[in-house]
Amino acid sequence: MLTRNCLLLFLWILVDEGSVSYLRPPLPPLGRSRTGREHTRRLVGPMRNGAAGFQRVKRGWVWNQFFVLEEYMGSDPQYVGKLHTDLDKGDSAVKYTLSGEGAGSIFTIDQTTGDIHALRSLDREEKPYYTLRAQAVDINTNRPLEPESEFVIKVQDINDNEPKFLEGPYTASVPEMSPVGTYVTQVTATDADDPTYGNSARVVYSILHGQPYFSVDPKTGVIKTALPNMDREVKEQYQVLIQAKDMGGQLGGLAGTTTINITLSDVNDNPPRFSKSFFHLRVPESSTVGSAVGRIKAHDLDIGKNAEVEYTIVPGDGGAMFDITTNEHNQEGIIILRKPLDYETKKAYTFKVDASNAHLDPRFQSSGAFKDTATVKINVLDVDEPPVFNKPSYVMDVYEDTPAGTIIGAVTAQDLDASSSPVRIVAKTAFSVTVTEDLSWGNHITSVVRKAQQRLYYLRRLRSAHIPRSLMLNFYNCAISSVLTYGFLVWFPSCTKADQQALQRVVKEAGRIIGTSLPEISNIFPTRCLRRVHSILRDQHHPARHLFHLLPSGRRYSIDWKTDLDSYFDIDPVEGTISTNELLDRENIAQHNISIVATKLNSPVLTSRVAITVQVLDINEFPPELASPYETFVCENAKAGQVIQSFRAKDQDLPSAGQQFSFRSPKEDLKNRNFTIRDFGNNTAGIVTKRSGFRRRLQEIYFLPVVIEDNGYPPKSSTGTLTIRVCGCESDGSLLTCSAEAIFLPVGLSTGALIAILLCIIILLVIVVLYVGLRRQKKKETLMSSKEDIRDNVIHYDDEGGGEEDTHAFDMGTLRNPKVVKDNLYRRDVKPEMKRGTRPPVSQDSADIRDFINQRLKEHDTDNSAPPYDSLATYAYEGDGSVAESLSSIESLAIDLEEDYDYLTDWGPRFKTLAGIFGEQSETQSNSATTENAH
């Protein structure tokens, strides 16, 4: 409880405006107070008896509340306030000092009176207050009379700053057609004056320019729309001027302005519209599928994605021939050809196209359909086309022995341009017409020229009347040129040179009157006259129709020589029939690949090609035969008309895929009362019974001949024989007994007896095999047994091959080199008792050995199967020269030394026989040596 009271007391001292002298006083009001009253404060003076430190006494400082006006413009220093202490008796014994922010530079103090002055003008926005320290000292001793105290001088604000828009100018956007009160943006102005003092920083917003479209909230600066349904297509950009004024908007307040650029963003409020309701396009008939035919465009006043247009073709006449897509860059509708065009089939297509927006705004759909419709007409232009084959490729077959000149096939190409087909003139005589004095038709060129010259009179009248040249050309074509070309096609080939010049003079005079060059009379034949003939031929009732007829086609056939270098084939240039030039050999070339070219007569540049595959067929050399030796049986209870066997045929000729076989009975077997052949038509046939009641005991086997014929060239046939056996069957047709029983029937054995005999034979064979195996096993054990066989391990040496270690053959000549034989070799396992005697080696130059070696060498040299090296096996010197020395005691036979073999008796019963042999030999050698020494 005591601690809590102490803390409360301490907090009260801090809050009570520095009533305790040794604590820092709070920040007092700066400058002179508004009431003008002065406040005194007593500080602790010096301690009595000169002790250091201070004692807490009553307040001794007396000062005003310090304020200073900013932007002071007077000539004298601005008075701030006065410092005074109770210890100052007015005898000038106290000196006041000032330190801290701006002391001496901005603020100064009278050391005697304590008056504080500001030396220059201050700006509150630059620094709102200054913290200084004051102290009173004895003027004589400079000893502090009061403790140093801190105070603040506050710069008092005046309205010297206008509101400023720090983020201006502003940009904003609002959707068009927005309702009143739609938020646009918000602006904020900042005033640097003191917001806590007066109305200097109280800002009010107003709109100076931009009404009546927009409004601004005076307190928040929020800008909203003031008019409904503003249309971007009418006006897109708006500039609004906003003012911010302090002092609450009153007179005398400072103001700042900013500009806001407001853009109306687009919404889809306008449908696309075609610039015209009818589009006329032209496209050549040679245009490829997928190519662009033309472009149309519907304009949309909107922008961006709201202006994206989708085009669709309305189903109807001609619409299936074309597709339409949208160009993403300019929103044009591109009409694309979907199917091939043919001028001779259809010359024009008409359809409708709808244009609509891809992104619709549901707010404006109630005003109507957002689409527009236009009509498109596409005229197909006639162009010269190459001939077209009626097939993409041809396959023809010909036999290898076909004689030269044989027609193997034909190709057909159609000239689609019927109007450009050549015309054959049937009647070469002059056209029978009459021209009389009253301008009726005559039968001579002079009358025709006179008729044309009379119409030149009217052409001159048109020129004198200043009629346009285009109209005079139309008059010439209709009135003058028609006279010259009516029957001109027939008699122009037989027209004389003088007649041609007379006709040309009429044309030249007409060109002079019109003022332009006209086609010469010789050029009228392949132009206007040719078109007129086709019109005449299409008219079934025209009187001159019998004078003309079209050639079969306007094309000529040929073979591309690059594909037929050896000229195996030829083609008729008009009919297109292909024939052989020589005999074809299938073994040389089984397939020929050639190209046929169809060329347009009146335009040789226009050609088309087609691939021809000529397959050389093999001559039918082999007759067909039965596919396999069929084993056929017929049940004794078979009925008439029953198919008892199906069979096939085979042929060694190629190809097997297209072979066709026919089956029939030979003529001499047509009266067969038992069986017949039925051809199924799919290269198979069947044996059909013609009666019932077959009996095995009466006749067991029937033979049925069958004739097989193929469809080769020339056709081949053969006769095969089918064997049919009579068998016993169940009622359902399953086989009971057949050929095996029939063999043993004469013996009187049934099937069960036959099976029993076979089982007995098998049992006897098994007994014999077991008996032989046991005898062999017993004999093997007898050979290996021995009465003296005292062994620890049994080693078998009778294994053939010796395992993998014996698979490598060694050259026996490398085991011992006779030239490096060392004498006096001793056994390592037995200590020698005496020095061995020397014995001369066998001579290597023996005649018998040399002859033997030469004979063997000659045999090996002449042997083709011998290895490519010679190996001389010297068995008499086995082991000598190796690190292990001799492998056995074979060499000891060639060394004249005595050995003591008595140690063999110590090796046990297994070496008893060996010890006896070598022991006797040792005794014999010892006796011989003793006898020699005695002599």
LUMDRENLUM-141310 format. One record per residue (C-alpha): x, y, z; residue in one letter. Coordinates in steps of 0.1 Angstrom, whole numbers, padded with zeros to 4 digits, always signed. Layout:
BEGIN
XYZa;...
***
This chain:
BEGIN
+0000+0000+0000m;+0029+0023+0008l;+0045+0016-0025t;+0013+0024-0044r;+0010+0058-0026n;+0046+0066-0034c;+0040+0060-0071l;+0009+0081-0072l;+0027+0109-0055l;+0055+0107-0080f;+0031+0108-0110l;+0013+0138-0095w;+0046+0156-0093i;+0053+0149-0130l;+0019+0161-0141v;+0017+0192-0120d;+0035+0214-0146e;+0069+0210-0129g;+0060+0222-0094s;+0091+0203-0082v;+0121+0225-0089s;+0146+0199-0099y;+0124+0184-0126l;+0123+0197-0162r;+0093+0219-0166p;+0067+0212-0192p;+0066+0230-0225l;+0049+0263-0217p;+0030+0283-0243p;+0054+0301-0265l;+0055+0338-0268g;+0032+0364-0253r;-0001+0351-0241s;-0033+0363-0256r;-0044+0377-0222t;-0012+0397-0216g;-0008+0384-0181r;+0026+0374-0169e;+0034+0343-0150h;+0062+0341-0124t;+0081+0310-0114r;+0106+0308-0086r;+0137+0288-0090l;+0160+0274-0063v;+0186+0299-0053g;+0221+0292-0040p;+0224+0273-0008m;+0234+0291+0023r;+0268+0286+0038n;+0281+0282+0002g;+0273+0245+0000a;+0271+0230-0035a;+0238+0221-0050g;+0204+0237-0046f;+0176+0236-0021q;+0140+0234-0031r;+0124+0268-0024v;+0094+0285-0038k;+0093+0295-0074r;+0115+0324-0083g;+0113+0328-0121w;+0088+0352-0136v;+0081+0352-0174w;+0054+0358-0200n;+0040+0331-0223q;+0063+0334-0253f;+0047+0336-0289f;+0062+0351-0320v;+0043+0359-0352l;+0056+0344-0384e;+0065+0366-0413e;+0070+0397-0392y;+0079+0426-0415m;+0087+0454-0390g;+0120+0473-0390s;+0127+0468-0353d;+0133+0434-0337p;+0101+0418-0326q;+0096+0417-0289y;+0090+0381-0277v;+0088+0382-0239g;+0106+0389-0206k;+0125+0368-0181l;+0126+0378-0144h;+0136+0363-0111t;+0126+0373-0076d;+0163+0376-0067l;+0166+0405-0091d;+0162+0436-0069k;+0167+0460-0098g;+0202+0469-0088d;+0218+0454-0119s;+0233+0426-0098a;+0217+0398-0119v;+0227+0389-0154k;+0205+0369-0177y;+0219+0345-0202t;+0201+0326-0231l;+0212+0294-0249s;+0196+0268-0272g;+0181+0268-0307e;+0186+0302-0323g;+0201+0318-0293a;+0222+0348-0304g;+0213+0344-0341s;+0176+0345-0341i;+0168+0354-0305f;+0186+0378-0282t;+0182+0387-0245i;+0189+0418-0226d;+0213+0407-0198q;+0201+0433-0174t;+0163+0434-0180t;+0157+0398-0194g;+0138+0410-0224d;+0139+0386-0254i;+0136+0399-0290h;+0135+0381-0324a;+0162+0394-0347l;+0145+0383-0381r;+0113+0371-0396s;+0103+0335-0389l;+0084+0309-0410d;+0062+0285-0391r;+0061+0260-0420e;+0099+0260-0418e;+0101+0255-0380k;+0071+0258-0357p;+0089+0263-0324y;+0123+0268-0308y;+0136+0253-0275t;+0159+0275-0254l;+0174+0276-0219r;+0176+0306-0196a;+0198+0312-0165q;+0203+0340-0140a;+0238+0345-0126v;+0255+0369-0103d;+0270+0396-0124i;+0301+0398-0103n;+0309+0362-0095t;+0290+0345-0124n;+0276+0321-0099r;+0241+0308-0108p;+0214+0324-0089l;+0187+0302-0104e;+0190+0267-0119p;+0190+0267-0157e;+0155+0263-0170s;+0142+0253-0205e;+0114+0270-0223f;+0098+0271-0258v;+0091+0299-0282i;+0063+0290-0305k;+0059+0306-0340v;+0023+0317-0343q;+0007+0308-0377d;-0008+0332-0402i;-0027+0323-0435n;+0003+0326-0458d;-0001+0292-0478n;-0027+0284-0504e;-0040+0248-0508p;-0020+0227-0533k;-0029+0196-0553f;+0002+0175-0550l;-0009+0148-0575e;-0023+0170-0602g;-0031+0171-0630p;-0055+0142-0628y;-0068+0117-0653t;-0099+0096-0648a;-0124+0076-0668s;-0160+0067-0665v;-0182+0045-0686p;-0204+0062-0711e;-0242+0061-0705m;-0235+0061-0668s;-0264+0074-0645p;-0261+0106-0624v;-0240+0103-0594g;-0215+0078-0608t;-0182+0080-0590y;-0154+0094-0613v;-0124+0101-0590t;-0113+0121-0559q;-0089+0150-0556v;-0071+0161-0524t;-0055+0195-0517a;-0030+0201-0489t;-0026+0234-0470d;+0007+0239-0452a;-0008+0262-0425d;-0016+0251-0390d;-0048+0231-0390p;-0052+0236-0352t;-0052+0273-0353y;-0080+0292-0370g;-0094+0284-0405n;-0061+0288-0424s;-0060+0251-0433a;-0097+0245-0437r;-0101+0237-0475v;-0134+0238-0495v;-0136+0223-0531y;-0156+0238-0560s;-0158+0232-0597i;-0149+0261-0620l;-0151+0244-0654h;-0169+0212-0663g;-0205+0218-0655q;-0231+0206-0660p;-0214+0173-0668y;-0197+0167-0635f;-0200+0178-0598s;-0176+0178-0568v;-0182+0173-0531d;-0170+0205-0513p;-0156+0187-0483k;-0142+0154-0497t;-0133+0164-0533g;-0152+0134-0548v;-0161+0140-0584i;-0193+0124-0598k;-0213+0126-0630t;-0240+0153-0631a;-0257+0144-0664l;-0271+0110-0675p;-0263+0090-0706n;-0233+0108-0718m;-0224+0093-0752d;-0187+0086-0760r;-0195+0087-0797e;-0207+0123-0793v;-0179+0135-0770k;-0152+0114-0755e;-0129+0138-0736q;-0138+0163-0709y;-0116+0187-0690q;-0127+0197-0655v;-0111+0226-0634l;-0113+0221-0596i;-0106+0248-0570q;-0095+0243-0534a;-0099+0274-0512k;-0089+0277-0475d;-0105+0298-0448m;-0136+0277-0454g;-0141+0293-0487g;-0147+0328-0473q;-0134+0360-0488l;-0097+0365-0483g;-0089+0329-0484g;-0062+0315-0506l;-0071+0291-0534a;-0054+0265-0556g;-0067+0248-0588t;-0060+0216-0606t;-0072+0200-0639t;-0088+0166-0644i;-0090+0150-0678n;-0119+0127-0678i;-0124+0101-0706t;-0157+0083-0713l;-0148+0047-0717s;-0167+0027-0743d;-0196+0004-0738v;-0213-0017-0765n;-0242+0006-0771d;-0239+0006-0810n;-0246-0023-0834p;-0224-0028-0865p;-0238-0012-0897r;-0229-0020-0933f;-0220+0011-0954s;-0243-0002-0981k;-0269-0029-0984s;-0256-0046-1016f;-0221-0058-1024f;-0211-0069-1059h;-0180-0091-1062l;-0163-0109-1091r;-0142-0140-1089v;-0126-0161-1117p;-0137-0197-1119e;-0101-0208-1116s;-0099-0196-1080s;-0087-0224-1057t;-0107-0236-1027v;-0098-0217-0996g;-0088-0185-1015s;-0103-0151-1006a;-0130-0140-1030v;-0137-0105-1017g;-0141-0084-0986r;-0170-0066-0970i;-0171-0044-0939k;-0196-0034-0913a;-0187-0003-0893h;-0192-0001-0855d;-0190+0032-0837l;-0177+0015-0806d;-0140+0007-0801i;-0119-0021-0787g;-0136-0054-0781k;-0170-0037-0783n;-0163-0031-0820a;-0154-0067-0828e;-0177-0080-0855v;-0187-0115-0864e;-0199-0123-0899y;-0222-0152-0908t;-0237-0163-0941i;-0274-0167-0940v;-0283-0202-0953p;-0299-0200-0987g;-0291-0198-1024d;-0253-0198-1029g;-0244-0197-0993g;-0230-0232-0992a;-0203-0223-1018m;-0186-0198-0995f;-0174-0192-0960d;-0167-0159-0942i;-0142-0150-0915t;-0133-0118-0897t;-0100-0100-0901n;-0089-0092-0865e;-0070-0061-0875h;-0096-0041-0894n;-0128-0062-0887q;-0134-0068-0924e;-0154-0098-0935g;-0133-0120-0958i;-0154-0142-0981i;-0136-0175-0988i;-0143-0200-1015l;-0155-0233-1001r;-0162-0253-1032k;-0148-0252-1068p;-0165-0228-1092l;-0176-0236-1127d;-0186-0208-1150y;-0204-0233-1173e;-0225-0246-1145t;-0234-0214-1126k;-0224-0179-1134k;-0236-0160-1103a;-0243-0166-1066y;-0264-0144-1043t;-0266-0147-1005f;-0270-0126-0974k;-0244-0119-0947v;-0252-0109-0911d;-0228-0087-0890a;-0232-0088-0852s;-0211-0080-0822n;-0191-0106-0805a;-0195-0091-0770h;-0230-0080-0762l;-0240-0057-0733d;-0273-0069-0718p;-0283-0034-0708r;-0288-0024-0745f;-0303-0055-0759q;-0338-0043-0752s;-0333-0015-0778s;-0333-0040-0807g;-0312-0066-0825a;-0275-0057-0825f;-0268-0069-0861k;-0271-0057-0897d;-0277-0076-0929t;-0263-0071-0964a;-0268-0089-0997t;-0237-0102-1016v;-0237-0111-1052k;-0207-0129-1067i;-0203-0132-1105n;-0182-0160-1117v;-0158-0149-1145l;-0150-0173-1173d;-0114-0182-1177v;-0095-0206-1200d;-0091-0238-1180e;-0070-0268-1188p;-0088-0301-1198p;-0099-0322-1168v;-0095-0359-1168f;-0125-0379-1156n;-0103-0400-1132k;-0075-0390-1110p;-0055-0420-1122s;-0058-0450-1144y;-0048-0486-1140v;-0046-0508-1171m;-0036-0545-1175d;-0019-0561-1205v;-0006-0596-1210y;+0031-0600-1218e;+0024-0617-1251d;+0000-0590-1264t;+0009-0581-1300p;+0020-0546-1309a;-0007-0522-1318g;-0033-0537-1294t;-0054-0511-1276i;-0051-0516-1238i;-0073-0487-1226g;-0083-0451-1231a;-0083-0419-1212v;-0109-0391-1213t;-0104-0354-1206a;-0132-0328-1208q;-0127-0292-1219d;-0149-0273-1195l;-0148-0242-1216d;-0174-0251-1242a;-0174-0216-1256s;-0137-0219-1265s;-0141-0252-1283s;-0131-0251-1320p;-0158-0249-1345v;-0158-0269-1377r;-0175-0253-1407i;-0196-0277-1426v;-0206-0255-1455a;-0177-0237-1471k;-0197-0220-1498t;-0210-0184-1494a;-0239-0178-1471f;-0271-0176-1492s;-0285-0141-1484v;-0299-0114-1505t;-0294-0076-1501v;-0317-0055-1523t;-0319-0017-1529e;-0343-0013-1500d;-0315-0024-1477l;-0327-0060-1477s;-0301-0088-1477w;-0281-0096-1509g;-0256-0122-1519n;-0225-0102-1526h;-0199-0082-1506i;-0209-0049-1524t;-0243-0049-1509s;-0229-0055-1474v;-0205-0027-1478v;-0233-0003-1490r;-0254-0013-1461k;-0226-0004-1437a;-0217+0029-1454q;-0253+0041-1452q;-0251+0036-1414r;-0219+0056-1413l;-0240+0086-1421y;-0257+0084-1388y;-0224+0080-1370l;-0212+0113-1385r;-0244+0130-1373r;-0236+0117-1338l;-0201+0132-1339r;-0214+0166-1351s;-0238+0166-1321a;-0208+0161-1298h;-0221+0128-1285i;-0196+0110-1261p;-0172+0086-1277r;-0185+0057-1256s;-0220+0061-1271l;-0206+0063-1307m;-0187+0030-1300l;-0220+0014-1289n;-0237+0026-1321f;-0208+0011-1342y;-0210-0023-1325n;-0248-0025-1328c;-0255-0010-1362a;-0223-0013-1383i;-0203-0042-1369s;-0234-0064-1368s;-0239-0060-1405v;-0203-0070-1412l;-0204-0101-1390t;-0239-0115-1396y;-0228-0141-1422g;-0192-0132-1421f;-0180-0165-1405l;-0192-0185-1435v;-0179-0167-1464w;-0148-0149-1450f;-0125-0178-1457p;-0135-0177-1494s;-0135-0139-1495c;-0111-0124-1521t;-0084-0099-1512k;-0103-0070-1528a;-0135-0079-1508d;-0114-0079-1476q;-0100-0044-1484q;-0135-0031-1491a;-0147-0044-1457l;-0116-0030-1440q;-0122+0005-1454r;-0156+0006-1437v;-0140-0003-1404v;-0112+0023-1409k;-0137+0050-1418e;-0158+0043-1387a;-0126+0045-1365g;-0118+0079-1380r;-0152+0093-1373i;-0152+0080-1337i;-0116+0090-1332g;-0102+0057-1320t;-0087+0025-1335s;-0111-0004-1341l;-0104-0041-1345p;-0094-0050-1380e;-0117-0071-1401i;-0094-0101-1397s;-0097-0100-1359n;-0135-0102-1359i;-0134-0139-1368f;-0119-0152-1336p;-0139-0128-1314t;-0174-0117-1321r;-0181-0143-1348c;-0170-0172-1327l;-0193-0162-1299r;-0221-0157-1323r;-0217-0193-1336v;-0220-0207-1302h;-0252-0187-1297s;-0265-0201-1330i;-0257-0237-1319l;-0276-0232-1286r;-0306-0220-1305d;-0324-0252-1317q;-0346-0232-1342h;-0319-0210-1358h;-0319-0214-1396p;-0281-0215-1398a;-0276-0240-1371r;-0270-0269-1395h;-0239-0251-1410l;-0217-0256-1379f;-0209-0282-1353h;-0183-0283-1325l;-0152-0306-1326l;-0153-0335-1301p;-0131-0316-1277s;-0107-0287-1275g;-0078-0309-1263r;-0051-0331-1277r;-0036-0361-1260y;+0001-0370-1258s;+0024-0392-1237i;+0051-0375-1216d;+0083-0389-1233w;+0102-0386-1200k;+0080-0414-1185t;+0082-0436-1216d;+0117-0434-1228l;+0116-0467-1247d;+0083-0459-1264s;+0065-0489-1253y;+0031-0472-1258f;+0013-0449-1281d;-0018-0427-1278i;-0044-0414-1302d;-0042-0376-1299p;-0079-0371-1304v;-0096-0402-1290e;-0072-0409-1262g;-0068-0446-1268t;-0036-0461-1256i;-0019-0490-1275s;+0013-0510-1273t;+0042-0503-1297n;+0060-0536-1291e;+0058-0569-1271l;+0060-0564-1234l;+0082-0587-1212d;+0070-0591-1176r;+0103-0605-1165e;+0120-0573-1177n;+0095-0547-1165i;+0064-0558-1146a;+0048-0524-1143q;+0050-0493-1164h;+0042-0458-1150n;+0035-0432-1177i;+0020-0398-1177s;-0007-0386-1202i;-0008-0349-1211v;-0040-0333-1223a;-0033-0299-1241t;-0059-0273-1249k;-0059-0267-1287l;-0064-0229-1287n;-0041-0224-1257s;-0012-0249-1256p;+0000-0234-1223v;-0030-0250-1205l;-0022-0286-1199t;-0032-0313-1174s;-0016-0346-1165r;-0028-0380-1153v;-0008-0410-1141a;-0013-0443-1159i;-0001-0476-1144t;+0002-0504-1169v;+0006-0538-1152q;+0021-0565-1174v;+0003-0597-1165l;+0019-0631-1165d;+0007-0657-1190i;-0012-0684-1174n;+0013-0713-1174e;+0002-0736-1147f;-0032-0753-1144p;-0050-0751-1111p;-0051-0782-1088e;-0066-0792-1055l;-0053-0773-1026a;-0045-0805-1006s;-0052-0842-1007p;-0086-0842-0991y;-0096-0873-0970e;-0133-0875-0975t;-0158-0899-0960f;-0195-0905-0964v;-0217-0919-0937c;-0237-0950-0944e;-0267-0932-0932n;-0261-0901-0954a;-0290-0886-0972k;-0293-0874-1008a;-0283-0838-1015g;-0260-0836-0984q;-0227-0817-0988v;-0201-0841-0973i;-0169-0822-0982q;-0158-0787-0991s;-0125-0782-1010f;-0104-0755-1026r;-0080-0751-1054a;-0046-0735-1058k;-0026-0722-1087d;+0012-0715-1090q;+0006-0685-1113d;+0007-0650-1100l;-0010-0630-1087p;-0030-0653-1064s;-0052-0624-1051a;-0072-0621-1084g;-0075-0657-1093q;-0110-0672-1099q;-0116-0709-1101f;-0146-0728-1114s;-0154-0765-1105f;-0174-0790-1124r;-0177-0827-1131s;-0161-0840-1163p;-0185-0848-1191k;-0179-0886-1189e;-0188-0885-1152d;-0221-0865-1155l;-0240-0898-1152k;-0225-0905-1118n;-0254-0918-1096r;-0235-0914-1063n;-0219-0880-1061f;-0217-0847-1079t;-0197-0814-1077i;-0214-0781-1066r;-0195-0749-1073d;-0201-0723-1046f;-0187-0694-1067g;-0162-0682-1041n;-0132-0704-1052n;-0146-0733-1032t;-0168-0763-1041a;-0184-0792-1024g;-0192-0829-1029i;-0229-0835-1028v;-0245-0870-1025t;-0270-0879-1051k;-0285-0909-1033r;-0286-0925-0998s;-0280-0961-0986g;-0242-0964-0988f;-0229-0997-0975r;-0193-1003-0965r;-0194-1040-0971r;-0207-1035-1007l;-0182-1008-1017q;-0158-0991-0993e;-0141-0965-1016i;-0154-0942-1043y;-0133-0921-1067f;-0148-0888-1079l;-0131-0868-1107p;-0134-0830-1106v;-0124-0805-1133v;-0108-0772-1121i;-0104-0742-1144e;-0089-0708-1137d;-0096-0674-1153n;-0060-0668-1165g;-0049-0659-1200y;-0051-0684-1216p;-0073-0703-1192p;-0059-0735-1179k;-0077-0765-1164s;-0069-0798-1148s;-0087-0828-1135t;-0083-0840-1099g;-0096-0871-1081t;-0113-0871-1048l;-0113-0903-1027t;-0144-0909-1007i;-0145-0936-0981r;-0177-0951-0966v;-0177-0950-0928c;-0200-0959-0900g;-0215-0929-0882c;-0238-0920-0854e;-0273-0906-0861s;-0259-0871-0856d;-0232-0877-0882g;-0202-0883-0859s;-0177-0909-0871l;-0176-0943-0855l;-0155-0966-0877t;-0137-0960-0909c;-0104-0969-0926s;-0085-0985-0897a;-0112-1012-0891e;-0115-1018-0928a;-0079-1029-0930i;-0083-1056-0904f;-0118-1067-0913l;-0105-1096-0935p;-0085-1109-0907v;-0114-1108-0883g;-0100-1085-0858l;-0121-1059-0841s;-0109-1025-0829t;-0107-1036-0792g;-0085-1066-0802a;-0062-1043-0821l;-0058-1020-0791i;-0050-1050-0768a;-0023-1062-0791i;-0006-1028-0793l;-0006-1026-0755l;+0011-1060-0751c;+0038-1050-0776i;+0045-1018-0756i;+0047-1037-0723i;+0072-1062-0738l;+0094-1034-0751l;+0095-1017-0717v;+0106-1050-0700i;+0134-1055-0726v;+0147-1020-0720v;+0148-1024-0683l;+0166-1058-0685y;+0193-1044-0708v;+0198-1014-0685g;+0202-1035-0654l;+0228-1058-0672r;+0249-1028-0682r;+0248-1014-0647q;+0259-1047-0631k;+0288-1052-0656k;+0301-1017-0650k;+0303-1023-0612e;+0323-1056-0618t;+0349-1040-0639l;+0356-1013-0612m;+0359-1038-0583s;+0393-1051-0571s;+0402-1073-0542k;+0433-1051-0534e;+0414-1019-0537d;+0423-1002-0505i;+0415-0966-0512r;+0406-0934-0497d;+0395-0917-0528n;+0385-0932-0561v;+0397-0914-0592i;+0382-0923-0625h;+0404-0920-0655y;+0380-0935-0680d;+0360-0902-0684d;+0361-0892-0721e;+0373-0857-0728g;+0387-0848-0694g;+0364-0818-0689g;+0371-0783-0699e;+0408-0784-0689e;+0414-0808-0718d;+0397-0788-0745t;+0429-0768-0752h;+0454-0788-0774a;+0490-0783-0765f;+0519-0785-0789d;+0539-0813-0775m;+0570-0800-0792g;+0570-0771-0768t;+0572-0793-0737l;+0607-0803-0743r;+0635-0788-0763n;+0661-0814-0771p;+0688-0789-0775k;+0687-0777-0739v;+0688-0812-0723v;+0706-0811-0690k;+0726-0841-0679d;+0729-0855-0644n;+0694-0846-0632l;+0685-0860-0598y;+0652-0868-0583r;+0640-0843-0558r;+0619-0866-0537d;+0646-0892-0531v;+0681-0885-0518k;+0705-0901-0543p;+0729-0927-0529e;+0755-0925-0556m;+0763-0903-0586k;+0745-0912-0618r;+0764-0925-0647g;+0765-0907-0679t;+0748-0921-0710r;+0752-0907-0745p;+0719-0894-0759p;+0702-0909-0789v;+0716-0894-0820s;+0693-0869-0836q;+0709-0874-0870d;+0698-0910-0874s;+0690-0918-0910a;+0658-0937-0901d;+0645-0908-0880i;+0654-0883-0907r;+0636-0903-0934d;+0606-0907-0911f;+0605-0870-0903i;+0609-0860-0940n;+0581-0883-0950q;+0557-0869-0924r;+0567-0834-0933l;+0558-0841-0969k;+0525-0855-0960e;+0516-0825-0939h;+0527-0801-0966d;+0504-0817-0991t;+0475-0820-0967d;+0450-0792-0973n;+0432-0798-0940s;+0465-0795-0919a;+0470-0764-0897p;+0491-0736-0911p;+0521-0747-0889y;+0542-0778-0883d;+0546-0793-0848s;+0573-0818-0841l;+0564-0839-0810a;+0595-0852-0793t;+0583-0876-0766y;+0617-0888-0756a;+0626-0856-0738y;+0594-0850-0718e;+0597-0824-0691g;+0633-0814-0696d;+0639-0776-0695g;+0609-0767-0674s;+0609-0753-0639v;+0592-0785-0626a;+0617-0806-0645e;+0605-0841-0655s;+0568-0849-0651l;+0574-0886-0648s;+0601-0912-0647s;+0599-0918-0684i;+0631-0900-0690e;+0649-0922-0665s;+0648-0949-0691l;+0672-0929-0712a;+0696-0921-0684i;+0723-0945-0675d;+0720-0942-0637l;+0711-0966-0609e;+0682-0959-0588e;+0671-0974-0555d;+0634-0983-0557y;+0632-0999-0523d;+0612-0969-0511y;+0583-0981-0532l;+0576-1009-0508t;+0570-0984-0481d;+0541-0968-0501w;+0517-0995-0493g;+0498-1023-0511p;+0488-1000-0540r;+0524-0997-0552f;+0534-1034-0545k;+0534-1044-0582t;+0554-1013-0592l;+0579-1019-0565a;+0584-1055-0576g;+0590-1044-0613i;+0615-1017-0605f;+0631-1038-0577g;+0640-1066-0601e;+0653-1042-0627q;+0675-1026-0600s;+0690-1060-0590e;+0697-1069-0627t;+0715-1036-0633q;+0735-1041-0601s;+0746-1076-0611n;+0756-1063-0645s;+0777-1036-0630a;+0795-1060-0607t;+0803-1083-0635t;+0818-1055-0656e;+0839-1043-0627n;+0852-1079-0622a;+0864-1080-0657h;
***
